[in-house]
């Protein structure tokens, strides 16, 4: 069988009798979802030891300071660690602050309103501050990772966005008494 004959059998001619009648169709747009997008790409800087406890928020496109937040009492001058992460998945990153020295205090601010959403002591009884990171802490769960300051067994603790403890680990064993600096990133294979 020749190719032409085979194609003719597989794809018969379309004649006026076999055509479907034209259907009047008017395209329309349907709203599928409402998306929230931050108005600016932010970065944050915590104040150094010896100064007022402030978080300075900047627009990364312009470099202009857009806001500042005081996470701790004005009398605290031990320095502020800060990180940003969209913990509640609303499109606006939460602002998470920790005391760089002294009390192991962690405070979470809503990214849109800057209202305090959580405030907790990561390692009660510790007096050497903590380091912080935030983001996906496993299985798609978002949370806060806190590294202990020196003077206690070096510990990493995982917390929910509301400050509830999830788990802890001692990456260097119980005999290590130094500070643990934490960081969190996302790496994709491929």
C-alpha positions as CSV (number, residue, x, y, z in Angstrom):
1,X,0.0,0.0,0.0
2,X,1.3,3.3,-1.0
3,X,1.8,6.1,1.6
4,X,-0.8,8.3,-0.2
5,X,-3.5,5.6,0.0
6,X,-2.7,4.9,3.6
7,X,-3.0,8.5,4.6
8,X,-6.2,8.9,2.6
9,X,-7.7,6.0,4.6
10,X,-6.5,7.3,7.9
11,X,-7.5,10.9,7.2
12,X,-10.6,11.0,5.0
13,X,-11.4,14.2,3.2
14,X,-13.4,16.7,5.2
15,X,-16.3,17.8,3.1
16,X,-19.1,20.3,3.8
17,X,-21.3,17.4,5.0
18,X,-18.7,16.2,7.5
19,X,-17.7,19.6,9.0
20,X,-19.1,20.5,12.3
21,X,-21.2,23.6,12.4
22,X,-19.4,26.7,13.7
23,X,-19.9,27.4,17.3
24,X,-20.0,31.0,18.5
25,X,-17.4,31.3,21.3
26,X,-16.5,34.4,23.1
27,X,-13.4,34.1,25.3
28,X,-13.5,35.4,28.8
29,X,-11.2,35.7,31.7
30,X,-12.0,34.0,35.0
31,X,-10.2,35.0,38.3
32,X,-8.5,31.8,39.5
33,X,-6.9,33.2,42.7
34,X,-5.9,36.4,44.3
35,X,-2.1,36.8,44.5
36,X,-0.3,38.9,47.1
37,X,3.0,40.3,46.1
38,X,5.3,42.3,48.2
39,X,5.6,45.9,47.1
40,X,9.4,45.9,47.6
41,X,12.2,43.5,47.9
42,X,13.4,44.0,51.5
43,X,16.6,43.5,53.3
44,X,17.1,44.0,57.0
45,X,20.0,45.0,59.2
46,X,20.1,44.6,63.0
47,X,21.9,47.2,65.1
48,X,25.3,46.4,66.5
49,X,26.2,46.0,70.2
50,X,26.5,49.3,72.0
51,X,23.6,51.0,70.2
52,X,19.8,51.1,70.4
53,X,18.1,47.8,69.6
54,X,16.7,48.5,66.1
55,X,16.0,46.6,62.9
56,X,16.4,48.8,59.8
57,X,14.4,47.7,56.7
58,X,15.6,48.8,53.3
59,X,14.2,48.5,49.7
60,X,16.8,46.4,47.9
61,X,16.0,48.1,44.5
62,X,16.6,51.7,45.7
63,X,18.7,51.2,48.9
64,X,16.3,53.6,50.7
65,X,15.4,52.8,54.3
66,X,11.6,52.1,54.4
67,X,11.1,51.4,58.0
68,X,12.6,50.6,61.4
69,X,11.4,48.4,64.2
70,X,12.5,48.2,67.9
71,X,12.4,44.5,68.8
72,X,13.6,44.9,72.4
73,X,13.4,47.4,75.3
74,X,15.4,50.6,74.7
75,X,17.8,49.7,77.6
76,X,19.0,46.6,75.7
77,X,22.2,47.4,73.8
78,X,23.7,43.9,73.1
79,X,23.1,43.9,69.3
80,X,20.3,42.5,67.2
81,X,20.4,39.5,64.8
82,X,17.8,39.6,62.1
83,X,16.5,37.4,59.3
84,X,13.5,37.5,56.9
85,X,11.3,34.6,55.8
86,X,7.7,34.3,54.7
87,X,6.6,32.0,57.5
88,X,2.9,32.4,57.0
89,X,3.0,32.1,53.2
90,X,1.2,35.4,52.7
91,X,3.8,36.8,50.2
92,X,5.3,39.2,52.8
93,X,8.4,38.0,54.7
94,X,8.2,38.0,58.5
95,X,10.9,39.8,60.3
96,X,12.6,37.6,62.9
97,X,14.9,39.2,65.5
98,X,17.1,37.7,68.2
99,X,19.3,39.2,71.0
100,X,22.9,38.8,69.9
101,X,24.0,38.7,73.5
102,X,22.3,38.3,76.9
103,X,18.9,36.8,77.0
104,X,18.1,34.2,74.2
105,X,15.0,36.3,73.2
106,X,13.5,35.8,69.8
107,X,10.7,38.0,68.4
108,X,8.7,37.5,65.2
109,X,7.0,40.4,63.5
110,X,4.3,40.1,60.8
111,X,5.7,41.1,57.4
112,X,2.8,43.3,56.4
113,X,1.7,44.9,59.7
114,X,4.9,44.6,61.8
115,X,2.8,43.4,64.7
116,X,4.5,41.0,67.1
117,X,3.2,37.4,66.3
118,X,5.6,35.5,68.6
119,X,8.0,36.2,71.4
120,X,9.9,33.5,73.2
121,X,13.1,32.5,75.0
122,X,14.9,29.9,72.8
123,X,17.1,28.5,75.6
124,X,15.8,29.6,79.0
125,X,18.6,30.3,81.5
126,X,21.2,31.0,78.8
127,X,22.8,34.5,78.9
128,X,24.9,34.6,75.7
129,X,22.4,35.5,73.0
130,X,21.4,33.4,70.0
131,X,21.8,33.2,66.2
132,X,18.8,32.8,64.0
133,X,17.7,31.6,60.6
134,X,14.2,30.9,59.2
135,X,12.6,29.1,56.3
136,X,11.7,25.5,55.3
137,X,12.7,23.2,58.2
138,X,11.7,20.0,56.5
139,X,8.7,18.4,54.7
140,X,7.5,21.9,53.6
141,X,7.1,23.1,57.2
142,X,8.3,26.7,57.8
143,X,9.9,27.6,61.0
144,X,12.7,29.3,62.9
145,X,16.2,27.8,63.6
146,X,18.1,29.0,66.6
147,X,21.7,28.4,67.5
148,X,22.8,28.7,71.1
149,X,25.3,31.2,72.3
150,X,28.4,30.0,74.2
151,X,28.5,28.8,77.7
152,X,26.1,25.9,77.3
153,X,26.2,22.7,75.2
154,X,26.2,23.9,71.6
155,X,22.6,23.3,70.5
156,X,20.4,24.0,67.4
157,X,16.7,24.3,68.2
158,X,13.8,24.3,65.7
159,X,10.6,26.2,66.4
160,X,7.3,26.8,64.7
161,X,6.5,30.3,63.5
162,X,4.6,30.8,66.8
163,X,7.6,29.8,68.9
164,X,6.6,26.3,69.8
165,X,9.6,23.9,70.0
166,X,9.8,21.2,67.3
167,X,13.2,19.5,68.0
168,X,16.8,20.1,69.1
169,X,20.1,18.7,68.2
170,X,23.7,19.0,69.4
171,X,25.8,19.1,66.2
172,X,29.2,19.0,68.0
173,X,28.2,16.7,70.9
174,X,27.4,17.7,74.5
175,X,31.0,18.6,75.4
176,X,31.2,21.5,73.0
177,X,30.4,24.7,74.9
178,X,30.8,27.3,72.2
179,X,28.3,29.3,70.1
180,X,26.5,27.7,67.2
181,X,25.9,30.0,64.2
182,X,23.0,28.9,62.0
183,X,22.1,29.6,58.4
184,X,19.5,28.2,56.1
185,X,19.4,28.1,52.4
186,X,17.7,26.3,49.5
187,X,19.6,24.2,47.0
188,X,18.0,22.5,44.1
189,X,19.7,19.6,42.4
190,X,19.7,20.1,38.7
